[in-house]
Amino acid sequence: MSRIKIEGETSHPKEIIARDVVNAVIGRLATIKETLQSIDADLATFHKKYKYADETFLDLFNKGELGDDDDFFAWEGSLKLRKQLVDEDAVLREVL
């Protein structure tokens, strides 16, 4: 587990700053969780509608074999955002 250490002069007590930073991280983690739930629901809709696993979809999409349907761009964007949020979640959990 990591530890937050506030160094240097501050206008507020360092314990208060550290507490607020931890609370901000906890809040961000909650937001990430909610967003991931929403993304996962969207992905489930795409899976049901198009019958592709994410890996298959990305392969076909990147080869240009699916066309320009808005759903496909939304699906790809959702997968990218999901990965970014999962990575951010892992980094932030190291702080707690």
VOPA-692494 format. One line per 10 residues: number of its first residue (from 1); their letters; for each residue x, z, y of N, C-alpha, C, O. Coordinates in steps of 0.05 Angstrom, whole numbers. Example, Ala and Ser with C-alpha at 12.3 -4.5 7.8 and 13.67 -1.06 7.14 Angstrom:
! VOPA-692494
1> as> 264,156,-114,246,156,-90,264,156,-66,285,169,-66  257,142,-45,273,143,-21,258,157,1,268,161,23
//
This chain:
! VOPA-692494
1> msrikieget> 17,0,-24,0,0,0,18,0,25,38,14,26  10,-16,44,25,-17,69,16,6,87,-3,20,82  30,8,109,24,29,129,26,17,157,44,2,162  8,25,174,9,16,202,24,37,217,19,61,216  44,27,232,60,45,249,60,33,277,69,11,281  51,49,296,51,41,324,77,51,337,82,75,337  92,33,348,117,40,361,116,33,390,100,17,399  133,47,405,134,42,434,114,59,449,98,73,438  115,56,475,97,71,492,70,58,493,67,34,493  50,75,492,22,66,493,6,83,513,14,106,519
11> shpkeiiard> -16,72,523,-32,88,541,-53,104,526,-67,121,537  -55,100,500,-73,115,483,-57,128,461,-35,119,454  -67,150,450,-53,162,427,-49,143,404,-68,128,397  -26,143,392,-19,124,371,-38,127,347,-44,108,333  -47,152,342,-66,156,319,-92,142,324,-104,131,305  -101,142,349,-126,128,357,-122,98,354,-140,84,344  -100,88,363,-95,59,360,-94,51,331,-106,31,323  -80,66,314,-78,60,286,-106,61,273,-113,44,257  -122,81,280,-149,84,269,-165,59,277,-179,48,260  -164,51,302,-180,28,311,-171,2,298,-187,-15,292
21> vvnavigrla> -145,0,294,-135,-24,280,-146,-25,251,-155,-45,241  -145,-2,237,-156,0,210,-185,-7,210,-195,-21,193  -200,4,230,-229,-2,231,-234,-31,237,-253,-43,226  -217,-44,253,-220,-73,258,-215,-89,232,-229,-108,227  -195,-80,217,-189,-94,191,-213,-90,172,-221,-109,159  -224,-66,171,-247,-61,154,-271,-79,162,-285,-90,145  -275,-81,188,-296,-98,199,-292,-127,192,-311,-141,184  -267,-136,195,-261,-164,188,-265,-169,158,-276,-190,150  -257,-150,141,-261,-153,113,-291,-155,106,-299,-171,88  -308,-140,120,-337,-142,115,-347,-169,123,-364,-181,109
31> tiketlqsid> -338,-180,146,-346,-206,155,-337,-228,135,-352,-246,128  -313,-225,125,-302,-244,105,-320,-244,80,-327,-265,70  -327,-220,71,-344,-217,47,-371,-231,51,-380,-246,34  -383,-227,74,-409,-239,80,-406,-270,81,-423,-284,70  -385,-279,94,-381,-308,96,-376,-320,69,-386,-342,63  -360,-307,52,-355,-317,26,-380,-319,9,-384,-338,-6  -398,-299,12,-423,-300,-2,-440,-324,6,-452,-338,-10  -440,-330,32,-455,-353,42,-442,-379,32,-456,-397,24  -416,-381,34,-402,-405,24,-407,-409,-6,-413,-431,-15  -406,-387,-21,-411,-389,-50,-439,-399,-56,-444,-414,-75
41> adlatfhkky> -459,-391,-40,-486,-401,-43,-487,-430,-37,-500,-446,-51  -473,-439,-16,-473,-468,-9,-459,-483,-32,-469,-505,-40  -437,-473,-42,-423,-487,-64,-441,-489,-89,-441,-509,-102  -456,-468,-95,-474,-469,-118,-495,-491,-114,-502,-504,-134  -504,-495,-90,-523,-516,-84,-511,-543,-89,-523,-560,-102  -486,-547,-80,-472,-572,-84,-468,-577,-114,-472,-599,-124  -460,-556,-129,-455,-559,-158,-481,-567,-172,-480,-585,-189  -502,-555,-165,-528,-561,-178,-537,-589,-171,-547,-604,-188  -534,-597,-146,-544,-623,-136,-528,-646,-147,-539,-666,-156  -501,-643,-148,-484,-665,-155,-471,-663,-182,-459,-682,-192
51> kyadetfldl> -474,-640,-195,-463,-636,-222,-433,-639,-225,-423,-648,-246  -418,-632,-204,-389,-633,-205,-378,-605,-201,-388,-589,-186  -357,-599,-216,-341,-576,-211,-324,-582,-185,-320,-605,-178  -315,-561,-172,-300,-564,-147,-276,-583,-151,-271,-600,-134  -261,-578,-172,-237,-594,-177,-244,-624,-180,-230,-641,-169  -264,-629,-195,-273,-657,-200,-282,-669,-173,-275,-692,-167  -299,-654,-159,-308,-664,-133,-284,-671,-115,-284,-693,-104  -265,-652,-112,-243,-657,-94,-227,-682,-103,-218,-697,-86  -223,-685,-128,-208,-708,-138,-222,-734,-130,-210,-752,-119  -248,-735,-135,-264,-759,-128,-265,-763,-98,-263,-785,-88
61> fnkgelgddd> -269,-741,-83,-271,-743,-54,-245,-753,-42,-245,-771,-25  -223,-742,-51,-197,-749,-41,-189,-778,-48,-174,-791,-33  -200,-788,-69,-196,-816,-77,-215,-835,-62,-212,-860,-64  -234,-824,-47,-253,-840,-32,-274,-852,-50,-286,-873,-42  -280,-840,-72,-298,-851,-92,-327,-841,-88,-345,-849,-104  -332,-824,-69,-359,-812,-66,-374,-822,-43,-398,-818,-41  -362,-836,-25,-376,-846,-1,-374,-826,22,-358,-807,21  -391,-830,42,-389,-815,67,-413,-797,71,-419,-791,94  -426,-788,51,-448,-770,53,-439,-744,67,-418,-733,61  -455,-734,86,-449,-710,101,-444,-686,82,-427,-669,87
71> dffawegslk> -459,-685,60,-455,-663,40,-427,-662,31,-416,-640,27  -414,-684,26,-387,-684,15,-367,-673,35,-348,-659,27  -371,-679,60,-353,-668,81,-358,-638,84,-339,-622,89  -383,-630,82,-390,-601,83,-378,-587,59,-368,-564,62  -380,-599,36,-369,-587,12,-339,-583,14,-329,-562,8  -325,-604,23,-296,-602,26,-289,-581,46,-271,-565,42  -303,-580,69,-298,-560,89,-303,-532,79,-288,-513,85  -324,-529,63,-330,-503,52,-308,-493,33,-301,-470,33  -297,-512,17,-275,-504,-1,-250,-497,14,-237,-477,7  -244,-511,36,-221,-504,52,-224,-477,65,-206,-460,65
81> lrkqlvdeda> -248,-473,77,-253,-447,90,-252,-424,70,-242,-403,76  -264,-429,47,-264,-408,26,-235,-400,19,-230,-376,17  -218,-419,15,-190,-413,8,-177,-397,31,-163,-377,26  -181,-405,56,-169,-391,78,-179,-362,79,-163,-344,84  -205,-358,75,-216,-331,76,-206,-314,53,-201,-290,57  -204,-325,29,-193,-310,6,-164,-302,12,-157,-279,6  -149,-320,23,-121,-313,30,-120,-291,51,-104,-273,49  -137,-294,72,-137,-274,93,-146,-247,82,-134,-226,89  -166,-247,65,-175,-222,52,-152,-208,37,-149,-184,40  -137,-223,22,-115,-212,7,-94,-199,26,-84,-178,20
91> vlrevl> -88,-213,48,-68,-202,67,-79,-177,80,-65,-157,81  -103,-177,89,-114,-154,103,-117,-130,84,-114,-107,93  -123,-134,59,-125,-112,40,-99,-97,36,-98,-74,28  -77,-111,41,-51,-97,39,-47,-76,61,-31,-58,58  -62,-79,83,-60,-60,105,-74,-34,98,-66,-12,107  -95,-35,82,-111,-11,76,-99,5,54,-111,26,47
//
